[in-house]
Amino acid sequence: MIRLHPVDHWRQDSDRVARALRAATATAAQLLGREDIGVLEPGRVADIVAMPGDPIADIGHTAEVDFVMRSGHLHRIPDNSSTPPHR
């Protein structure tokens, strides 16, 4: 049996990926009635997730997070190079 990552079927549908990422950020901020979150702009509150590639081009990049910046604090996952990426 072949087990696929839950987002494997999205890999070729960049429009669907963009809508999902928008729903998790800007749309969520709107639903919460928060105008200070959901976008990267000066004067806004932002949590940043950095990954090595464009998640819209390949949603699999979301499984390869380099770091997260939350409330101005940098968080990194300890390097565990013996674990293959989740792709």
Rosetta silent file (secondary structure, phi, psi, omega in degrees, C-alpha in Angstrom):
SEQUENCE: MIRLHPVDHWRQDSDRVARALRAATATAAQLLGREDIGVLEPGRVADIVAMPGDPIADIGHTAEVDFVMRSGHLHRIPDNSSTPPHR
SCORE:     score description
SCORE:     0.000 S_00000001
   1 L     0.000  136.187  177.940    0.000    0.000    0.000 S_00000001
   2 L   -96.629  127.150  177.864    1.286    3.484   -0.882 S_00000001
   3 L  -104.976  126.369  179.863    0.766    6.144    1.782 S_00000001
   4 L  -103.303  148.118  171.687    0.651    9.714    0.555 S_00000001
   5 L   -61.510  143.904 -176.383    1.201   12.848    2.568 S_00000001
   6 L   -54.797  -22.690 -179.046   -2.256   14.447    3.110 S_00000001
   7 L  -103.172    7.443 -178.886   -1.415   17.319    0.759 S_00000001
   8 H   -57.196  -36.488 -178.337    0.124   15.290   -2.057 S_00000001
   9 H   -71.680  -10.258  177.721   -3.045   15.615   -4.144 S_00000001
  10 H   -91.581  -10.639 -169.764   -2.706   19.434   -3.973 S_00000001
  11 L   -53.455  -33.823 -176.380    0.802   19.583   -5.408 S_00000001
  12 L   -97.538    1.746 -175.772   -0.332   20.471   -8.939 S_00000001
  13 L  -114.144   79.098 -174.658   -3.173   22.828   -7.950 S_00000001
  14 H   -64.054  -30.787  178.681   -1.502   26.120   -7.027 S_00000001
  15 H   -65.727  -41.430  178.215   -4.807   28.000   -6.985 S_00000001
  16 H   -65.653  -41.080  178.389   -6.202   25.616   -4.382 S_00000001
  17 H   -63.480  -46.297 -179.963   -3.015   25.915   -2.316 S_00000001
  18 H   -59.703  -41.294  177.845   -3.113   29.722   -2.457 S_00000001
  19 H   -64.337  -39.785  179.523   -6.741   29.701   -1.255 S_00000001
  20 H   -66.071  -43.351  178.901   -5.868   27.365    1.618 S_00000001
  21 H   -66.496  -38.269  177.195   -2.916   29.493    2.738 S_00000001
  22 H   -64.988  -40.236  178.886   -5.024   32.645    2.487 S_00000001
  23 H   -62.347  -33.259 -178.895   -7.760   30.977    4.573 S_00000001
  24 H   -80.251  -10.776 -175.612   -5.207   30.200    7.268 S_00000001
  25 L  -122.785  -89.210 -173.533   -3.933   33.790    7.380 S_00000001
  26 H   -62.574  -44.110 -179.104   -5.818   36.803    6.022 S_00000001
  27 H   -65.056  -39.930  177.707   -9.267   35.197    5.916 S_00000001
  28 H   -62.225  -40.764  178.803   -8.865   33.909    9.481 S_00000001
  29 H   -62.013  -42.853  178.684   -7.895   37.416   10.617 S_00000001
  30 H   -62.448  -45.141 -179.826  -11.012   38.858    8.962 S_00000001
  31 H   -62.725  -30.888  178.152  -13.267   36.258   10.583 S_00000001
  32 L   -82.918   -4.988 -178.322  -11.749   37.108   13.965 S_00000001
  33 L    71.043   26.256 -177.865  -12.366   40.804   13.314 S_00000001
  34 L  -105.060  116.408  177.323   -8.633   41.513   13.630 S_00000001
  35 L   -91.391   -8.754 -176.565   -7.228   44.160   11.316 S_00000001
  36 L   -94.192   -0.850 -179.154   -3.753   44.000   12.891 S_00000001
  37 L  -129.674  165.644  173.727   -2.982   40.418   11.826 S_00000001
  38 L   101.702   -9.398  178.323   -3.023   38.327    8.652 S_00000001
  39 L  -141.200  158.680  174.378   -0.694   40.345    6.418 S_00000001
  40 L   -98.031  101.183  178.333    2.947   41.398    6.361 S_00000001
  41 L  -147.578  153.073  175.618    2.895   45.179    6.546 S_00000001
  42 L   -56.991  137.497  178.466    4.569   47.803    8.732 S_00000001
  43 L    85.299   -0.617  179.090    2.653   48.294   11.972 S_00000001
  44 L  -102.113  159.196  175.170    0.962   44.901   11.847 S_00000001
  45 L   -88.156  132.913 -177.392    1.480   41.919   14.121 S_00000001
  46 L  -141.789  131.864  165.789    3.057   39.004   12.225 S_00000001
  47 L  -103.051  133.246 -174.065    4.102   35.472   12.957 S_00000001
  48 E  -117.675  133.500  173.974    6.365   34.263   10.172 S_00000001
  49 E  -113.428  117.622 -178.252    6.974   30.706    9.018 S_00000001
  50 E  -103.044  133.828  179.345   10.082   30.404    6.822 S_00000001
  51 L  -137.498  162.318 -171.559   10.574   27.513    4.451 S_00000001
  52 L   -75.756   -1.611 -178.047   13.077   26.774    1.669 S_00000001
  53 L  -153.370 -178.401 -178.524   10.685   27.206   -1.224 S_00000001
  54 L   -82.754  113.689 -177.729    7.428   28.632   -2.456 S_00000001
  55 L   -68.119  -20.302  177.386    4.538   26.761   -0.809 S_00000001
  56 L   -75.027  -36.257  177.016    2.182   27.813   -3.597 S_00000001
  57 L   -71.912  -34.479  179.962    4.426   26.175   -6.197 S_00000001
  58 L  -151.738  102.545 -177.332    4.829   23.066   -4.012 S_00000001
  59 H   -58.421  -19.582  178.339    2.744   22.676   -0.837 S_00000001
  60 H   -60.989  -22.060  177.857    5.307   20.092    0.319 S_00000001
  61 H   -62.853  -23.831  179.700    7.556   22.979    1.357 S_00000001
  62 H   -66.759  -15.179  176.842    5.264   23.537    4.340 S_00000001
  63 H   -90.662    1.579 -176.529    6.685   20.321    5.793 S_00000001
  64 L  -121.947   51.031 -175.996   10.220   21.764    5.578 S_00000001
  65 L   -67.513  128.401  176.607   10.017   24.708    7.980 S_00000001
  66 L   -82.297  -46.293  178.057   13.370   26.425    8.612 S_00000001
  67 E  -161.757  165.340  174.233   12.156   28.624   11.464 S_00000001
  68 E  -125.483  136.031  172.439    9.161   30.378   12.969 S_00000001
  69 E  -113.425  119.034 -177.964    9.185   33.932   14.253 S_00000001
  70 E  -128.615  126.122 -179.967    6.408   34.526   16.760 S_00000001
  71 L    52.261   37.213  177.347    5.912   37.752   18.680 S_00000001
  72 L    81.707    2.565  179.916    9.410   38.841   17.673 S_00000001
  73 E  -109.387  132.803 -179.566   11.078   35.657   18.954 S_00000001
  74 E   -85.940  129.746  178.544   12.895   33.278   16.631 S_00000001
  75 E  -123.722  128.112  177.664   12.146   29.566   17.071 S_00000001
  76 E  -122.124  146.320  172.942   14.105   26.848   15.283 S_00000001
  77 L   -82.076  130.822  178.639   13.608   23.108   15.226 S_00000001
  78 L   -55.065  139.054 -179.886   16.834   21.404   16.353 S_00000001
  79 L   -63.421  125.413  176.910   18.703   19.995   13.355 S_00000001
  80 L  -132.469   72.768 -172.239   18.013   16.313   13.009 S_00000001
  81 L   -64.936  -10.129  177.743   19.661   15.528    9.684 S_00000001
  82 L   -80.603  -11.587  179.234   19.053   11.801   10.118 S_00000001
  83 L   -96.541  122.046 -179.701   15.308   12.395    9.629 S_00000001
  84 L   -70.428  156.407  176.813   14.297   12.737    5.972 S_00000001
  85 L   -62.177  157.492 -178.713   11.954   15.567    4.971 S_00000001
  86 L   -81.145   51.022 -177.727    8.213   14.798    4.989 S_00000001
  87 L  -114.842    0.000    0.000    7.931   14.692    1.212 S_00000001
